Amino acid sequence: MIRILILFLMVNLFTHARVNNSFADNNFKLEQNKIREYAITFKVFDKEFIFTNSSEDYYRSFKRLMSKYNIGIPEEVLPEILLPLTESEKDFVNITVSNLASEANKFSNYRDNNYYNKLTETILKVRKLNLSAAIEIAIVDEYNKVAAIKTPYSDNQSNNIRYLYLLNQARYELVSAILYDMNKIN
């Protein structure tokens, strides 16, 4: 009888330990699911930032990244997107996007260019979310100037496709850089 009781207690003890271990594993898995991401693919970018026409659109895109893709952006920094730009910042945006678009146009026509240098310079200078949003909107405006014009198929159309690709690449790289910077904050 004592042996049966000891056997019963041992089985009960091992079962209890196994259930607790399983419970701990599940909690660990739940914690793993809460790991924040700080990068997105171009496909996600293209889906979530498809029509950025205002700072509010840019803000909503980042909110979607946070909710749908678990992007680790501190909630308290997002309102910075909606802050107005100073006159010098507006000038910076206009000059920067004009230079970037010009270099992208040269690149798309196989002329000597500094597209990647200008893109890198821009990424290194843009550290504020409202400035990033303004550049995004200005690049989208440049994109729409070309994309809105219907052209018949001709030899010149391929350069427009390359130009639009380069503008979208610049947008993606800027958002990627902002996400990387947010990783440093956390």
C-alpha positions as CSV (number, residue, x, y, z in Angstrom):
1,M,0.0,0.0,0.0
2,I,2.8,2.4,0.8
3,R,4.5,1.5,-2.4
4,I,1.4,2.3,-4.3
5,L,1.1,5.6,-2.5
6,I,4.7,6.5,-3.2
7,L,4.3,5.5,-6.9
8,F,1.1,7.6,-7.0
9,L,2.9,10.6,-5.5
10,M,5.9,10.2,-7.9
11,V,3.6,10.0,-10.9
12,N,1.7,13.0,-9.6
13,L,4.9,15.0,-9.0
14,F,6.4,14.2,-12.4
15,T,3.1,15.1,-14.1
16,H,2.9,18.4,-12.2
17,A,6.5,19.2,-13.1
18,R,5.9,18.4,-16.7
19,V,2.7,20.6,-16.8
20,N,4.6,23.5,-15.1
21,N,7.5,23.1,-17.6
22,S,5.1,23.1,-20.5
23,F,3.4,26.2,-19.1
24,A,6.8,27.9,-18.8
25,D,7.6,27.0,-22.4
26,N,4.3,28.5,-23.5
27,N,5.0,31.7,-21.6
28,F,8.5,31.8,-23.2
29,K,6.9,31.4,-26.6
30,L,4.5,34.2,-25.9
31,E,7.4,36.5,-24.9
32,Q,9.2,35.6,-28.1
33,N,6.2,36.7,-30.1
34,K,6.5,40.1,-28.5
35,I,10.0,40.8,-30.0
36,R,9.9,44.1,-31.9
37,E,11.0,44.3,-35.5
38,Y,13.0,47.3,-36.9
39,A,13.1,46.4,-40.6
40,I,10.5,45.9,-43.4
41,T,10.7,44.4,-46.8
42,F,10.2,46.5,-49.9
43,K,6.9,44.6,-50.5
44,V,5.6,45.7,-47.1
45,F,6.8,49.3,-47.7
46,D,5.1,49.4,-51.1
47,K,1.8,48.1,-49.5
48,E,1.8,50.4,-46.5
49,F,3.2,53.6,-48.0
50,I,1.5,53.4,-51.4
51,F,-0.3,56.7,-51.3
52,T,1.6,59.1,-49.0
53,N,0.1,62.5,-49.8
54,S,0.3,64.1,-46.4
55,S,2.0,63.9,-43.0
56,E,-1.2,62.3,-41.7
57,D,-0.9,59.5,-44.3
58,Y,2.7,59.0,-43.3
59,Y,1.7,58.9,-39.6
60,R,-1.0,56.3,-40.4
61,S,1.5,54.2,-42.3
62,F,3.8,54.0,-39.3
63,K,0.8,53.2,-37.1
64,R,0.0,50.3,-39.4
65,L,3.6,49.1,-39.3
66,M,3.4,49.0,-35.5
67,S,0.1,47.1,-35.4
68,K,0.4,44.7,-38.3
69,Y,4.1,44.0,-38.4
70,N,5.1,44.6,-34.7
71,I,7.5,47.4,-35.7
72,G,9.2,48.7,-32.6
73,I,8.7,52.5,-32.9
74,P,8.1,54.3,-29.6
75,E,4.5,55.5,-29.6
76,E,5.6,58.8,-28.0
77,V,7.8,59.8,-31.0
78,L,5.1,59.4,-33.7
79,P,3.5,62.8,-33.1
80,E,6.8,64.3,-34.3
81,I,5.6,63.4,-37.9
82,L,2.9,66.0,-37.6
83,L,5.1,68.9,-36.5
84,P,5.3,71.8,-39.0
85,L,8.6,72.4,-40.8
86,T,10.6,75.6,-40.4
87,E,11.4,77.7,-43.5
88,S,14.9,76.4,-43.6
89,E,13.6,72.8,-43.4
90,K,11.2,73.4,-46.2
91,D,14.1,74.8,-48.3
92,F,16.1,71.7,-47.4
93,V,13.3,69.4,-48.6
94,N,12.9,71.2,-51.9
95,I,16.6,71.3,-52.7
96,T,17.2,67.7,-51.5
97,V,14.3,66.2,-53.5
98,S,15.1,68.3,-56.6
99,N,18.7,67.1,-56.5
100,L,17.7,63.5,-55.9
101,A,15.1,63.6,-58.7
102,S,17.7,65.1,-61.0
103,E,20.2,62.4,-60.2
104,A,17.6,59.7,-60.6
105,N,16.7,61.1,-64.0
106,K,20.3,61.1,-65.1
107,F,20.7,57.5,-63.8
108,S,17.5,56.4,-65.7
109,N,18.9,57.8,-68.9
110,Y,22.3,56.2,-68.5
111,R,24.1,59.5,-68.0
112,D,26.9,60.2,-65.5
113,N,25.2,60.7,-62.1
114,N,25.6,60.8,-58.3
115,Y,22.2,59.2,-57.5
116,Y,23.5,56.9,-54.7
117,N,25.7,59.5,-53.3
118,K,22.8,62.0,-53.0
119,L,20.6,59.3,-51.6
120,T,23.2,58.4,-48.9
121,E,23.7,62.1,-48.1
122,T,20.0,62.5,-47.7
123,I,19.7,59.5,-45.4
124,L,22.5,60.8,-43.2
125,K,21.0,64.2,-42.9
126,V,17.4,63.2,-42.2
127,R,16.9,62.3,-38.5
128,K,13.6,63.9,-37.7
129,L,10.3,62.2,-38.5
130,N,8.6,65.4,-39.8
131,L,11.5,66.0,-42.2
132,S,11.3,62.4,-43.3
133,A,7.6,62.8,-43.9
134,A,8.1,66.0,-45.9
135,I,10.7,64.3,-48.1
136,E,8.5,61.3,-48.6
137,I,5.6,63.5,-49.7
138,A,7.9,65.5,-52.1
139,I,9.3,62.4,-53.7
140,V,5.7,61.0,-54.1
141,D,4.8,64.3,-55.9
142,E,7.8,63.9,-58.2
143,Y,6.7,60.3,-58.8
144,N,3.2,61.4,-59.7
145,K,4.4,64.0,-62.2
146,V,5.8,61.2,-64.3
147,A,3.4,58.4,-63.5
148,A,0.3,60.5,-64.2
149,I,1.4,61.2,-67.8
150,K,0.2,58.5,-70.2
151,T,2.7,57.8,-72.9
152,P,2.5,55.3,-75.8
153,Y,5.0,52.5,-75.8
154,S,8.2,53.9,-77.2
155,D,11.9,53.7,-76.7
156,N,11.8,56.4,-74.1
157,Q,9.4,54.6,-71.8
158,S,12.0,52.4,-70.2
159,N,13.8,55.4,-68.7
160,N,10.5,56.5,-67.0
161,I,10.1,53.0,-65.5
162,R,13.7,53.2,-64.2
163,Y,13.2,56.7,-62.9
164,L,10.0,55.7,-61.0
165,Y,11.8,52.7,-59.6
166,L,14.7,54.9,-58.3
167,L,12.2,57.3,-56.7
168,N,10.5,54.4,-54.9
169,Q,13.9,53.0,-53.9
170,A,14.8,56.3,-52.3
171,R,11.5,56.4,-50.4
172,Y,12.1,52.8,-49.1
173,E,15.7,53.6,-48.1
174,L,14.6,56.7,-46.2
175,V,11.9,54.7,-44.3
176,S,14.4,51.9,-43.6
177,A,16.9,54.4,-42.2
178,I,14.2,55.9,-39.9
179,L,13.4,52.4,-38.6
180,Y,17.0,51.7,-38.0
181,D,17.3,55.0,-36.0
182,M,14.3,54.0,-34.0
183,N,16.1,50.8,-33.1
184,K,18.9,52.8,-31.5
185,I,16.4,54.7,-29.4
186,N,14.9,51.6,-27.8
